Amino acid sequence: MEQRFTLGARLLVRPVLLTIMLLAGLALRPDIAYAMHIRAGDIQAKVDTTSRANPFRIFFKLTLYTDPGPNVPEEFETVFFGDGTSSCYNGIPRAVVRGVPGTADTDVNIYYFEHTYQSVGAFEVEFIGQNRVAGVLNMANSSTQTFYLRTRITIDPTLGRNHSAILTAPAVDKAGLYQVFQHNPAGFDADGDSLAYKLVPCQQVPAGVLGTLGPPCTGTNGGTGTNNPIPINCTNYRLPNTPNVTAANNPPYQVDFIDQYGVQTGFAGQPATFVQDVQTGMITWNAPVAVGFYNVAMVVEEWRRFGGGRKRLIGEVVRDMQINVLATNDLPPSLIVPADICVVAGQRVSGTVTATDGVSPTSSAATAVSLFAYSGIIPPATFVQSQTGPLQASGTFAWQTDCSNVARLPYQVTFKAQDTPTGSSSTNPPLVDIKVWRITVVGPPPQSLQATAVPGSNPTSITLNWNTYQCANASQMNIYRRINQSGWVPSACETGIPASAGYVRIGTVPIGTTTFTDAGVDASGTVRGLDRGLTYCYRIYADFPLPAGGRSIASAEACASIPGASARLIKVDVTSTQTNTGQIEVCWTEPRSATGAPFDGTPSYVLSRAEGLNPAATAFVPVTNITTLSNTCYTDTNLNTLDKQYTYKLDFVQTFPPGAGATITETAAPASSVRLSALPDPRATFINLNWTHNVPWDNTAHPTTVYRRMGGTSAYTRIGTATSTATGGTYTDNDPTLVKGQSYCYYVQTDGQYANIPALSSLLNRSQERCLDLITPPCTPELTLVTTNCDSLSNLPEFPGLRERYTNRLRWTVGRAPAGCEAAIASYRVYYRPTPTGAFAYLGSTAQPGFVHPNLLFSGGCYAVQAVASSGALSDTSNVACQDNCLFFKLPNVFTPNGDGQNDVFRPKNNSPVRRIRFQAFNRWGVQVFQNTTTADDPVLINWNAGGLTGDFGKAARVSGGVYYYLAEVEFADFANTKRTYKGWVEVIR
């Protein structure tokens, strides 16, 4: 069955005779065709959800608020669809006309229509009405200005069947002179997309309908345009609070005003304000000073949230609304709504709303008050007024929530209380009070989480089990772990797990999964097993899919202990500082099985080493294999401890004879040596020390000791202590006995402990020795990177070719910092890293103030330079000069897959470095015919040869010649991992 917004078929079919009579009447009465009657309106859109839904077919609802009466000519209207087509003149019939509840001077007119688009893209659906009502005060000659509306929709397969924003509250309201006015459009998005509200100028289209209509509309009313309205701001439009809007003698000022949360936001005597809250949509005018009509417009933006925090604007609805300010001695009613709440999905929400008329409750002038509720959740939620007063009006809101209502943002229910004063509405108008109730729905906590150490003689993993999660629409379950119990208990409706609770996420599983095994996987992805002798505690919570998002409350905590004890590194101590014969002593604890019995198989230690502070897992090289478990120390020799820092990894390995079982490997957390650097201050009066380390124990609980000696032969003495951080520390040796030009040597000794194992404390580890002369350092170079001209590359016929590479060029000058530095430079050391952060790699040395870095696959990267004095002293590192990779990507619009080796595949003809491309092709009916994902490792990106999706029997179809629409989601290889979507068409010529 064909889908409509609502209403029966009888409203959708008009007798031919009636149409002819109406058109004839309009032709005879041009004053009616250009009547002055439109007060407000908006256009709302919805996707096709019929049984044979077409993603390119969109249903629309045009709502116009007009003067009442039988002579208002809104029987047919004209709409422009944003793709160069229109409904033609008066092509949209009116389906509904009725009065606005509580407003006798305004009718609401509703028009339903649909349109099928031919491609993906963003489209502006626009309406031009002729004309506005007369006498609008905040624009000039309103009756001569057209009324303009627009709604922006996005058709994009990646968005799914997106629901556009709807505005559930009427677009007309009355305000009292010198009284605060509020209006809320009560916006709602069924997908949970974020809505943002912004005031914009009211607009008009001077060309009108006939001046905008274009082909293929023909006949008398065919028009002379192109079906593309050109709106401009209404003549002399100003916000209603602008002082020169009216000729009133009273300048606009605020009155005292307290919002629904008890916060005073209006102050008597201050300049008048007219503002809209970007999140709630509430318009507040404090305060009108002149009676009459005012028009304001707002745009309601629809933002889709994607993974990683990325947002995209996918829709807009413009509402142009009217405010009628009237003089009155009445006061608005006072509305009381429930306090904002949070509920767990499945709970029933119920709240009582009350209101009293704005006079003394004992006065005979008190009148009845009507209550209204507006929200996208009504229905299924209900609001029923049970009392109208006087003295008090009341009503009950009820909503049975379920799992589909879980969302990151609260639901808004807008309540309006409107009084019914006696007398003429022109002298004593009904006044309103508006307040918003916010209801947040969160997921229920997962139930019955249990943690159990995996059975066996040597368990090093824990299995978690929990009940099937009751919200099947959730997207994933998050598993968090910490050592020992936390004592943290979620507060009411607190979702997720805060960092302050001390948990770390260790995995995720799809909803429906009810088990997870924690095998002790570290940050690099290596399975190293859980440490024996520790208690591990777990919590889990559910995430809900975007765009609505949302989370559940965390589960109760479940804990399990791993019996026995694991091998742990406890010492990486530099015992000798040399360039070739340096030594480091490495020690660890002896493991103990869960039962205390000997380990199965043949146990041994494998100690591995890698250079640097944070080496990759693949960088470790074994240095020794020890088969005696009581032997828990090893001295690593023939090292360059003077210039390098080393990190060690210990594997506890159990091997078995063939057929007796697989090898078991437990990997202890790696630990680095302590690396010390030292640099004199610019005036050679003191020396700054800095040290770094990356160890699994805690070096912050006890101070680090600093040692110094003069020259290379005297004994070291303790000169002070400093507090280390988790990664290192600093110390300034400003001893007044230091002598300029003298040589000094230093080392530091850290004092660590394992916080969860009291027996493992006083872990002492020395750095290498660092010797230097207390002299003026070389001047720091000032570096410049000659940036790549991205525009010139993007305009090449084709780039990159098979042998084309990037070349980066550096140049620098000798700087003037630090003050008094040595400007005579012997050479320069050049360093490079491909990313904005991380360790620099040494490229080479040069005596010239420049360097060429050739044969690069991408131009992005960062450089730094150090100056070297004739004494061998190094300057401070120069400024870091970076450039990002270019961002350009161009696709052809034709290719010929005929096998002649020329233009046989669809691929970028010009692109900067990319990491990944997800490509989809669609035929003219929106049916996907091809998709693939290519990465930077692929020799040709996209590489579509006009083959179709694989069909029956594994055979890939070939698409026929013609035009196809594509969607390419490109992740560039720049620093920000920029993601862009490219849409267009390509013609396949066979």
Backbone hydrogen bonds, N-H to C=O, Kabsch-Sander energy under -0.5 kcal/mol:
donor,donor_aa,acceptor,acceptor_aa,energy
11,L,8,G,-1.3
12,L,9,A,-1.4
13,V,9,A,-0.8
19,T,15,P,-1.8
20,I,16,V,-2.5
21,M,17,L,-2.4
22,L,18,L,-2.5
23,L,19,T,-2.6
24,A,20,I,-2.4
25,G,21,M,-2.4
26,L,22,L,-2.4
27,A,23,L,-2.0
28,L,24,A,-1.8
29,R,25,G,-1.6
32,I,29,R,-1.3
33,A,29,R,-1.6
34,Y,30,P,-1.5
35,A,32,I,-1.8
37,H,35,A,-0.8
37,H,131,N,-1.5
38,I,131,N,-2.3
39,R,65,Y,-3.6
40,A,65,Y,-1.6
41,G,320,D,-2.4
42,D,63,T,-1.8
44,Q,61,K,-2.6
46,K,59,F,-2.4
48,D,57,R,-0.8
49,T,47,V,-0.7
53,A,50,T,-1.0
57,R,54,N,-2.0
58,I,56,F,-0.6
58,I,115,H,-2.7
59,F,46,K,-2.7
60,F,113,F,-3.3
61,K,44,Q,-2.6
62,L,111,Y,-2.7
63,T,42,D,-2.7
63,T,61,K,-0.6
64,L,109,N,-2.7
65,Y,40,A,-3.0
66,T,64,L,-0.5
66,T,107,D,-2.2
67,D,37,H,-1.7
72,V,69,G,-1.1
74,E,72,V,-1.9
77,E,92,I,-2.2
80,F,126,E,-2.8
81,F,85,T,-1.9
82,G,85,T,-0.5
87,S,79,V,-2.6
91,G,88,C,-1.4
92,I,77,E,-2.6
94,R,75,E,-2.7
95,A,110,I,-2.9
96,V,110,I,-1.7
98,R,108,V,-2.0
100,V,103,T,-0.7
100,V,106,T,-1.8
103,T,100,V,-2.5
106,T,103,T,-0.9
107,D,66,T,-2.6
108,V,98,R,-3.7
109,N,64,L,-3.2
110,I,96,V,-2.5
111,Y,62,L,-2.4
112,Y,93,P,-0.5
113,F,60,F,-1.7
115,H,58,I,-2.1
117,Y,56,F,-3.0
117,Y,115,H,-0.6
121,G,155,I,-2.4
123,F,153,I,-2.6
125,V,123,F,-0.7
125,V,151,T,-3.2
126,E,80,F,-2.7
126,E,124,E,-0.6
127,F,149,L,-2.3
128,I,78,T,-0.7
129,G,147,F,-3.4
131,N,129,G,-0.5
132,R,142,S,-0.7
132,R,145,Q,-1.8
133,V,38,I,-1.7
136,V,133,V,-0.5
137,L,293,F,-3.1
139,M,136,V,-0.8
140,A,235,T,-2.9
144,T,141,N,-1.9
145,Q,142,S,-1.6
147,F,129,G,-3.2
148,Y,146,T,-0.5
148,Y,203,Q,-1.1
149,L,127,F,-2.0
151,T,125,V,-2.1
152,R,316,E,-2.6
153,I,123,F,-2.6
153,I,151,T,-0.5
155,I,121,G,-3.1
156,D,154,T,-0.7
159,L,156,D,-2.1
160,G,157,P,-1.0
162,N,160,G,-1.8
164,S,162,N,-0.5
166,I,188,F,-2.6
168,T,166,I,-0.6
168,T,186,A,-2.0
169,A,185,P,-2.1
173,D,322,Q,-1.4
175,A,324,N,-2.5
177,L,326,L,-2.1
178,Y,288,P,-2.3
179,Q,176,G,-1.9
181,F,285,W,-2.5
183,H,283,I,-1.9
188,F,166,I,-2.2
192,G,189,D,-1.4
194,S,303,W,-2.0
196,A,301,E,-2.0
197,Y,278,V,-2.1
198,K,299,V,-1.8
200,V,297,A,-2.2
204,Q,232,I,-2.8
208,G,205,V,-2.0
211,G,207,A,-1.2
212,T,209,V,-1.3
213,L,209,V,-2.5
217,C,214,G,-1.6
222,G,219,G,-1.8
224,T,210,L,-2.0
225,G,213,L,-3.7
227,N,212,T,-3.2
232,I,204,Q,-2.7
234,C,202,C,-2.9
237,Y,234,C,-1.8
238,R,138,N,-2.0
242,T,239,L,-2.0
245,V,242,T,-1.9
254,Q,270,Q,-2.8
257,F,266,G,-1.7
259,D,263,V,-2.9
262,G,259,D,-2.2
265,T,257,F,-2.0
265,T,263,V,-0.6
266,G,257,F,-1.8
269,G,254,Q,-1.3
270,Q,267,F,-1.9
272,A,252,P,-1.6
273,T,286,N,-1.9
275,V,284,T,-2.1
277,D,282,M,-2.4
281,G,277,D,-2.0
283,I,183,H,-3.6
284,T,275,V,-2.6
285,W,181,F,-3.0
286,N,273,T,-2.4
286,N,284,T,-0.6
292,G,325,V,-2.4
293,F,135,G,-0.7
294,Y,323,I,-2.1
296,V,321,M,-2.3
297,A,200,V,-0.8
298,M,319,R,-2.4
299,V,198,K,-2.9
300,V,317,V,-3.0
301,E,196,A,-3.2
301,E,299,V,-0.7
302,E,315,G,-3.1
303,W,194,S,-3.1
303,W,301,E,-0.6
304,R,312,R,-2.9
306,F,310,R,-3.3
309,G,306,F,-1.1
310,R,307,G,-0.7
312,R,304,R,-1.8
314,I,302,E,-2.8
314,I,312,R,-0.6
315,G,302,E,-1.0
316,E,152,R,-1.8
317,V,300,V,-1.6
318,V,150,R,-2.2
319,R,298,M,-2.4
319,R,317,V,-0.6
320,D,41,G,-1.9
321,M,296,V,-3.1
321,M,319,R,-0.5
322,Q,171,A,-1.4
323,I,294,Y,-3.1
324,N,173,D,-2.2
325,V,292,G,-2.7
325,V,323,I,-0.7
326,L,175,A,-2.6
334,S,356,T,-2.9
335,L,333,P,-0.5
336,I,354,T,-3.2
341,I,438,R,-1.9
343,V,440,T,-2.9
345,A,442,V,-3.0
347,Q,344,V,-2.4
349,V,399,W,-3.6
351,G,397,F,-2.2
353,V,395,G,-2.6
354,T,336,I,-2.1
355,A,393,A,-2.2
356,T,334,S,-1.8
357,D,391,L,-0.6
358,G,331,L,-0.8
359,V,357,D,-1.4
363,S,360,S,-2.1
366,A,363,S,-1.3
369,V,388,T,-3.1
370,S,418,Q,-3.2
372,F,416,K,-2.5
374,Y,414,T,-2.6
378,I,375,S,-1.4
381,A,377,I,-3.0
382,T,398,A,-2.5
384,V,396,T,-2.2
386,S,384,V,-0.5
386,S,394,S,-1.9
387,Q,394,S,-2.1
393,A,355,A,-3.2
394,S,387,Q,-1.9
395,G,353,V,-2.0
396,T,384,V,-2.5
397,F,351,G,-3.0
398,A,382,T,-2.4
399,W,349,V,-2.5
401,T,347,Q,-1.8
401,T,399,W,-0.9
405,N,402,D,-2.1
406,V,403,C,-1.5
407,A,441,V,-1.8
408,R,548,A,-2.6
411,Y,439,I,-3.3
413,V,437,W,-2.5
414,T,374,Y,-2.7
414,T,412,Q,-0.5
415,F,413,V,-0.6
415,F,435,K,-2.9
416,K,372,F,-2.6
417,A,433,D,-2.6
418,Q,370,S,-2.8
419,D,431,L,-2.2
420,T,368,A,-1.0
427,T,424,S,-0.9
428,N,424,S,-2.4
433,D,417,A,-1.8
435,K,415,F,-2.0
437,W,413,V,-2.8
438,R,436,V,-0.5
439,I,411,Y,-2.8
440,T,341,I,-2.4
440,T,438,R,-0.5
442,V,343,V,-2.5
442,V,440,T,-0.5
443,G,551,R,-2.4
450,Q,465,N,-2.5
452,T,463,T,-2.3
454,V,461,S,-2.7
462,I,518,D,-1.8
463,T,452,T,-3.2
464,L,516,F,-3.6
465,N,450,Q,-2.1
466,W,514,T,-1.8
467,N,447,Q,-2.3
472,A,470,Q,-0.9
474,A,471,C,-1.6
475,S,543,D,-2.6
476,Q,543,D,-1.3
477,M,509,V,-3.3
478,N,541,Y,-3.3
479,I,507,G,-2.9
480,Y,478,N,-0.5
480,Y,539,R,-2.6
481,R,504,V,-2.4
482,R,537,C,-2.1
484,N,482,R,-0.5
484,N,535,T,-2.6
494,E,491,S,-2.4
495,T,493,C,-0.6
496,G,552,S,-2.2
501,A,498,P,-1.5
502,G,499,A,-1.9
503,Y,498,P,-0.5
504,V,481,R,-2.5
506,I,479,I,-2.8
507,G,479,I,-1.1
509,V,477,M,-2.0
511,I,475,S,-0.9
512,G,513,T,-0.5
513,T,510,P,-1.9
516,F,464,L,-1.9
518,D,462,I,-3.3
518,D,516,F,-0.6
519,A,517,T,-1.0
522,D,526,T,-2.5
525,G,522,D,-2.1
528,R,520,G,-2.0
528,R,526,T,-0.9
529,G,519,A,-1.4
530,L,460,T,-3.5
533,G,562,I,-3.8
534,L,531,D,-1.1
536,Y,534,L,-0.5
536,Y,560,A,-2.9
537,C,482,R,-3.0
538,Y,558,A,-2.9
539,R,480,Y,-1.5
541,Y,478,N,-1.5
543,D,476,Q,-2.8
544,F,550,G,-2.4
548,A,191,D,-0.5
549,G,545,P,-2.4
552,S,542,A,-2.0
553,I,443,G,-2.0
554,A,494,E,-0.6
554,A,496,G,-0.5
555,S,540,I,-2.7
558,A,538,Y,-2.1
560,A,536,Y,-2.4
562,I,534,L,-2.5
565,A,592,R,-2.8
566,S,532,R,-1.2
570,I,587,C,-2.5
571,K,587,C,-1.6
573,D,585,E,-2.7
574,V,572,V,-0.5
574,V,766,R,-1.8
575,T,573,D,-0.8
575,T,583,Q,-1.4
576,S,583,Q,-1.7
578,Q,576,S,-0.7
582,G,639,L,-2.7
583,Q,576,S,-1.5
584,I,636,D,-2.1
585,E,573,D,-3.1
586,V,584,I,-0.5
586,V,634,Y,-3.2
587,C,571,K,-1.7
588,W,632,T,-2.1
589,T,568,R,-2.0
592,R,565,A,-3.0
594,A,457,S,-0.9
595,T,457,S,-0.5
602,T,655,T,-2.9
604,S,653,V,-1.9
605,Y,626,I,-3.4
606,V,651,D,-2.5
607,L,624,T,-2.1
608,S,606,V,-0.5
608,S,649,K,-3.1
609,R,621,V,-2.7
610,A,647,T,-2.3
612,G,645,Q,-3.4
619,A,616,A,-1.8
620,F,617,A,-0.9
621,V,609,R,-2.6
623,V,607,L,-3.5
624,T,607,L,-1.4
626,I,605,Y,-2.3
629,L,627,T,-0.7
631,N,628,T,-1.6
632,T,630,S,-1.1
634,Y,586,V,-2.6
636,D,584,I,-3.2
636,D,634,Y,-0.7
637,T,635,T,-0.5
639,L,582,G,-2.1
641,T,578,Q,-1.0
641,T,639,L,-1.1
642,L,578,Q,-1.7
644,K,640,N,-1.8
647,T,610,A,-2.9
648,Y,671,A,-3.1
649,K,608,S,-2.3
651,D,606,V,-2.5
652,F,666,E,-3.7
653,V,604,S,-2.8
653,V,651,D,-0.7
654,Q,664,I,-3.1
655,T,602,T,-1.9
655,T,653,V,-0.5
660,A,657,P,-2.6
664,I,654,Q,-2.7
666,E,652,F,-2.8
667,T,528,R,-0.8
668,A,650,L,-2.9
668,A,666,E,-0.6
671,A,648,Y,-2.0
672,S,694,N,-1.5
673,S,646,Y,-2.7
674,V,766,R,-0.6
675,R,673,S,-0.5
675,R,692,T,-2.4
676,L,674,V,-0.5
677,S,690,N,-3.2
679,L,688,N,-1.9
681,D,686,F,-2.5
684,A,681,D,-2.1
687,I,733,D,-1.9
688,N,679,L,-2.8
689,L,731,Y,-3.4
690,N,677,S,-2.5
691,W,729,G,-2.5
692,T,675,R,-1.9
693,H,727,T,-2.1
698,D,753,Q,-3.3
699,N,697,W,-0.6
702,H,751,D,-0.6
704,T,722,A,-3.6
705,T,749,Q,-2.4
706,V,720,G,-3.1
707,Y,747,Y,-2.8
708,R,717,T,-2.3
709,R,745,C,-2.1
711,G,743,S,-2.8
714,S,710,M,-0.9
717,T,708,R,-2.5
719,I,706,V,-2.6
720,G,706,V,-1.1
722,A,704,T,-2.2
724,S,699,N,-0.5
724,S,722,A,-0.5
725,T,728,G,-4.4
729,G,691,W,-2.0
731,Y,689,L,-1.9
733,D,687,I,-3.0
733,D,731,Y,-0.6
734,N,732,T,-1.2
738,L,735,D,-1.9
741,G,774,L,-3.0
742,Q,739,V,-2.0
744,Y,772,L,-3.0
745,C,709,R,-2.5
746,Y,770,R,-1.8
747,Y,707,Y,-1.5
749,Q,705,T,-2.5
750,T,765,N,-2.6
752,G,763,L,-2.3
753,Q,698,D,-1.3
754,Y,760,L,-2.7
755,A,753,Q,-0.7
757,I,754,Y,-1.6
760,L,757,I,-2.0
761,S,759,A,-1.3
763,L,752,G,-2.8
764,L,762,S,-1.1
765,N,750,T,-1.6
767,S,748,V,-2.5
768,Q,674,V,-0.9
770,R,746,Y,-2.8
772,L,744,Y,-2.5
774,L,742,Q,-2.6
775,I,773,D,-2.0
779,C,822,E,-2.6
780,T,817,A,-3.2
782,E,813,T,-2.7
783,L,781,P,-0.6
784,T,811,R,-2.9
786,V,784,T,-0.5
786,V,809,R,-2.5
787,T,785,L,-0.8
790,C,788,T,-1.3
793,L,789,N,-1.5
794,S,790,C,-2.6
795,N,791,D,-1.2
796,L,793,L,-1.3
799,F,909,K,-1.3
804,E,801,G,-0.7
806,Y,856,L,-3.2
808,N,853,H,-2.7
809,R,786,V,-0.6
810,L,851,F,-3.1
811,R,784,T,-2.3
812,W,849,P,-1.9
813,T,782,E,-1.8
815,G,780,T,-0.8
815,G,813,T,-0.6
821,C,818,P,-1.9
822,E,777,P,-2.5
823,A,821,C,-0.6
825,I,823,A,-0.9
826,A,868,V,-2.5
827,S,868,V,-1.4
828,Y,846,T,-2.4
829,R,866,Q,-2.8
830,V,844,G,-2.8
831,Y,864,A,-2.8
832,Y,841,A,-2.5
833,R,862,C,-2.1
841,A,832,Y,-3.2
843,L,830,V,-3.1
844,G,830,V,-1.2
846,T,828,Y,-2.1
850,G,848,Q,-1.0
851,F,810,L,-1.9
853,H,808,N,-3.4
856,L,806,Y,-2.8
861,G,883,Q,-2.3
862,C,833,R,-3.2
863,Y,881,A,-2.3
864,A,831,Y,-1.6
866,Q,829,R,-2.3
868,V,827,S,-2.8
869,A,873,A,-2.8
872,G,869,A,-2.0
875,S,867,A,-2.7
878,S,865,V,-2.6
879,N,781,P,-0.6
881,A,863,Y,-2.1
881,A,879,N,-0.6
882,C,880,V,-0.6
883,Q,861,G,-2.0
890,K,910,N,-2.8
895,F,987,E,-1.9
896,T,903,N,-2.2
898,N,896,T,-2.5
903,N,901,G,-0.5
906,F,944,W,-3.0
907,R,905,V,-0.7
909,K,890,K,-2.0
910,N,890,K,-1.2
911,N,799,F,-2.1
912,S,888,F,-2.5
915,R,971,E,-3.3
916,R,971,E,-1.6
917,I,934,T,-2.9
918,R,969,E,-2.4
919,F,917,I,-0.6
919,F,932,N,-2.9
920,Q,967,L,-1.9
921,A,930,F,-2.6
922,F,965,Y,-3.4
923,N,927,V,-2.4
926,G,923,N,-2.2
929,V,921,A,-2.8
930,F,921,A,-1.3
932,N,919,F,-1.9
934,T,917,I,-2.4
936,A,915,R,-1.2
938,D,935,T,-1.8
943,N,941,L,-2.4
944,W,906,F,-1.8
945,N,943,N,-0.5
948,G,957,A,-5.4
949,L,929,V,-1.0
951,G,955,K,-3.6
954,G,951,G,-1.3
955,K,952,D,-1.7
957,A,949,L,-1.2
957,A,955,K,-0.5
959,V,946,A,-2.4
962,G,988,V,-1.8
964,Y,986,V,-2.6
965,Y,922,F,-2.5
966,Y,984,G,-2.4
967,L,920,Q,-2.5
968,A,982,Y,-2.9
969,E,918,R,-3.0
969,E,967,L,-0.6
970,V,968,A,-0.8
970,V,980,R,-3.1
971,E,916,R,-3.0
972,F,970,V,-0.6
972,F,978,T,-2.9
973,A,913,P,-2.3
977,N,974,D,-1.3
980,R,970,V,-2.5
982,Y,968,A,-2.9
982,Y,980,R,-0.5
984,G,966,Y,-1.5
986,V,964,Y,-2.6
987,E,893,N,-2.1
988,V,962,G,-3.3
988,V,986,V,-0.5
989,I,895,F,-2.3
989,I,987,E,-0.6
990,R,988,V,-0.6
